[in-house]
């Protein structure tokens, strides 16, 4: 009897970065807590994980990240004050974040890169496949990327990464994938990966964006991965080894770690790691809100007209 693969229920969100691009706002406030309209950016990411069926969330944090824990915890004093005022709408919004998922936290003592942050999750994850969501990428909930990635992992096993086509001159900003087609138009098999290549050295213009569904063998590789670009332990380097191992003759019999596939995403993605894109994300999401959009778009049209 064939054993069904374990259901993916755990999500890991690295959140130990210093947010230096947003100084001085992030001097005392974690960048993940910067608001996107009226919710902190990190809440959108947790909501995405929960929508994909991942209700066990581990945040990998660092110094000065206590506000993240407070946001997803209960605030009884505030809830009591809102209840006494009969403000049910705001009370529901406050309670929403604490009821989203089962939250866990682990500290990344040394900022040694994304690969090291993922490795910090090993004791919690165990030997199950799991997802990694980077907080700088917000994926529109109308474009269920993570759900599709989970489906692909359940079908093929191994690991799945999210890919987007970018302009050749932007490839050096991302990890880049060498790929070959599969029977699904939105799925490719990844045969190799390069972290932030020069345009001339890039195997394609498929860039890795901040969503991964990983086989637990990634931990075994990360433990042996030497620091790479920037002196950090790169998750891309470990995934490259997984992909290369699967392509080898030995893997044909051993199947250690499984293949690496990519889901090519063509939906709406908001980059909150860059100041300009952060502002554009706020404008786009505010315009699409039923409660804010009509008035805000009318003002925006007037403002743009006046400035032209």
C-alpha positions, -999 to 999 in steps of 0.1 A, spaced: 0 0 0 15 33 -11 18 58 18 3 92 11 28 121 14 24 142 46 0 171 43 18 205 44 6 224 75 37 244 85 49 278 72 82 295 81 84 333 78 120 347 82 117 381 99 151 388 114 162 415 89 171 450 101 151 469 75 179 494 68 163 506 36 135 521 56 155 540 83 147 559 104 112 544 104 127 510 113 151 522 140 126 510 167 99 494 146 104 461 127 100 466 90 75 438 90 52 460 111 52 489 87 15 494 76 2 486 42 -30 507 43 -42 497 77 -26 463 84 11 455 90 28 439 60 35 407 80 -3 401 86 -9 398 48 18 371 47 3 351 76 -31 354 60 -17 340 27 -3 310 45 -36 303 63 -56 306 31 -34 279 16 -42 256 46 -10 262 66 -22 271 101 11 264 120 33 294 115 69 298 128 85 332 126 123 334 127 130 367 145 159 386 159 165 415 182 139 442 185 112 420 170 90 417 200 62 438 183 57 409 159 48 386 188 26 413 204 7 418 172 -3 382 169 -11 379 206 -42 389 225 -44 425 238 -70 421 266 -69 457 277 -76 471 242 -102 444 236 -120 452 268 -120 490 260 -135 484 226 -161 460 240 -172 485 266 -176 511 238 -196 487 218 -171 491 189 -176 456 175 -160 464 141 -127 475 155 -128 447 181 -131 421 154 -102 436 135 -80 435 167 -90 399 174 -85 388 138 -47 387 140 -46 367 172 -70 341 159 -54 336 125 -30 307 132 -10 289 158 21 311 161 56 301 171 88 320 173 125 312 173 154 337 174 181 337 147 211 347 168 234 356 140 223 372 107 239 346 85 215 347 56 182 332 44 196 297 43 206 300 80 172 315 89 155 285 73 178 261 91 167 277 124 133 262 117 145 226 115 136 216 151 100 228 147 95 215 112 109 181 117 109 158 86 78 172 69 76 194 38 70 230 47 65 264 31 87 295 34 72 329 28 94 361 27 77 391 41 89 416 14 67 399 -12 30 404 -8 9 382 -32 -26 394 -40 -51 370 -24 -70 368 -57 -39 350 -72 -34 319 -49 2 313 -57 10 293 -25 -20 270 -30 -8 262 -65 27 255 -52 14 231 -25 -6 213 -52 25 209 -74 45 196 -44 18 171 -36 19 158 -72 56 157 -78 72 156 -44 105 174 -37 106 212 -36 88 239 -54 99 275 -59 80 306 -72 93 321 -104 85 353 -123 98 365 -157 118 397 -153 136 420 -177 171 408 -184 186 439 -168 169 430 -135 182 394 -133 211 404 -111 187 414 -83 174 378 -80 182 342 -78 178 329 -113 166 294 -126 176 272 -155 144 253 -164 129 228 -188 91 225 -195 67 200 -181 32 190 -191 17 220 -173 20 254 -188 26 271 -154 51 245 -141 87 240 -151 114 216 -138 144 234 -123 177 221 -135 200 247 -119 200 279 -99 223 309 -97 222 336 -70 221 371 -84 240 364 -117 253 390 -141 229 393 -171 255 376 -194 257 346 -170 220 342 -163 206 309 -175 172 325 -181 151 355 -170 131 334 -146 137 350 -112 129 334 -78 104 354 -57 98 349 -20 77 317 -19 91 282 -14 76 248 -6 106 227 6 114 191 12 129 185 46 161 172 30 169 209 25 180 210 62 206 183 56 221 203 28 220 236 46 240 222 75 268 216 51 264 247 29 293 271 31 287 308 30 282 321 -5 275 355 -20 277 382 6 293 359 31 258 344 39 244 309 37 222 311 6 190 291 3 195 292 -35 228 273 -31 211 245 -12 183 243 -38 209 242 -66 224 212 -49 190 195 -46 183 202 -83 218 190 -94 215 158 -72 182 149 -87 196 153 -122 225 130 -115 225 92 -122 227 84 -84 195 103 -77 176 83 -103 177 54 -79 180 71 -45 156 101 -52 171 119 -22 152 151 -17 131 148 -49 130 171 -78 128 209 -78 99 224 -97 90 260 -103 55 276 -106 56 305 -130 36 333 -115 19 359 -136 -4 374 -110 -3 405 -88 28 408 -65 36 438 -44 72 444 -34 73 461 0 111 458 4 118 488 -17 105 523 -7 91 532 -41 74 498 -45 61 499 -9 43 532 -17 29 518 -50 17 488 -31 -2 510 -6 -18 530 -35 -28 499 -54 -43 481 -24 -61 513 -12 -76 518 -46 -91 483 -46 -107 486 -12 -145 491 -13 -144 513 18 -115 535 6 -112 531 -31 -138 554 -46 -129 585 -26 -92 578 -28 -92 572 -65 -111 605 -71 -86 624 -50 -57 606 -68 -70 616 -102 -74 652 -91 -39 652 -76 -22 637 -107 -41 661 -130 -29 691 -109 7 679 -109 9 673 -147 
